[in-house]
Amino acid sequence: MSRLSRFQARPKEVKLKLVNEEGQEEEETITITPFKTKDIALIMEMGKPEKQTEATKQVLRKILKENYPDFTEEEFENMSYEYVNQIMEAILDANGLGDESSVKSKFLDEIKKSQHKK
């Protein structure tokens, strides 16, 4: 391998806060694989308001498939928006688009706006 291999995406473990059926808080650890060069088109789609919804779903499916390979489309479509927000924040953070990032701020603002439209 060349020295370029040092720039390979390395997975990061993230803890999500969940509420179980009894109303108690639990943690679920998932692995976030950072975006790769091959994901650039998808990342760019996330920045376009008219394509953001579908691009976001594609990103979520990609990450969730890596952690839960047997999930169904019905389970995916019925996920609570609360957890979608947590996972998307973790994905943005894992990709260096954390709290200081205007990309993350804009993206999360768009999510919040779409929540209020429903």
N, C-alpha and C positions, 0 to 999 in steps of 0.2 A: 504494500500500500504506500501511497505517496504521503507527503506531509499534509496534503489537503484532508486526509482522514481525520485530522484533529478538529475539523470544522463540522463533523457529522452531528446531526441532531441527537441529543441524549434525552431519554425520557425522564420525567420528574414526577414524583409521587405527590399527590395533593389530597388533603383531608376535606371532605364535604360534611356539612352539618345537616342531618336529616331528622325528621320527627317520625317515630314509629306509630303503629296503630293505637298504642296506649297513650300517645301524646308525649312520650319521653324522647329527649334528644339523644341522638346517636351519631357516630362518625362513620363515614364510609371512605376508604382510601381508594382513589383511582389513579391510574398512571396517565399522564398527559405527554404525548409525543409532540415535541415542537414541530412547527411547520418546516417543510423542506423546500428546496428549490422547485420541485415538481408541483408544489401547492400554490405557487405565485398567482396563477390565474384565479384560483378560488379566493385567495386573500383579497385580490383586487375587486372581485365581485362583492365581497363583504362591505366594501367602501362605497358601493353604488346603491343609493336608497331604493331604487326600483328593483334591485336584484338581491338586496340584503337578506330578506327572509329566507329565500331558497338556499343561498350560499351559507347562511348560518346553520340551517338544518343539515346541510351536507357536512359541515365541520363537526357538528354535534354527532351525527351518525358515525363519522370516521373515528372519533375519539371513543364513543360508546362501544362501537364494534370491537375495538382493541381490548376493552375491559370486560365487555359482556357479549361474547360472540353469538350467543343464542337469543339475544333480545328480538322481540317481534316489532313489526311496524306499528301495531296497535299500542304496545307498551310505549313506544317512542312518541307517538302522537298524543298519548294521554299523560305524558310527564308534566308535573307541576311546573309552572313558569318560574316559581321560586328556585327550583333546582336547575333549570335551564340557565338562569342568571348566574348562579354559583359556578356552574361548569364553564360558562363562557368567560367569566372573570378569571377562572383558573387557567383557561386556555390562553387568554391574552397575557396573563402574568408569566406563564411558562415560555412565552415567546418574546419576553423582554418588552412587553407593552403594558407595564404595570401602572401604578398610581400616578406617576409623573407623565404618563403618555397622553397626549391629546387624542391619539387614535382611540385609546381605551375610553376616554371621556366621551368622545363623539359617539362611539359605538353604543355605550351604555345609555347615553341620552336618547338615542334612537329607539332602543329597546323600551325605555320608560315611556316615551311618547306613544309607541305602538300599544303598550299596555293600557294607556288611558283612552285610546280610541275604541277599545272593545266594550 
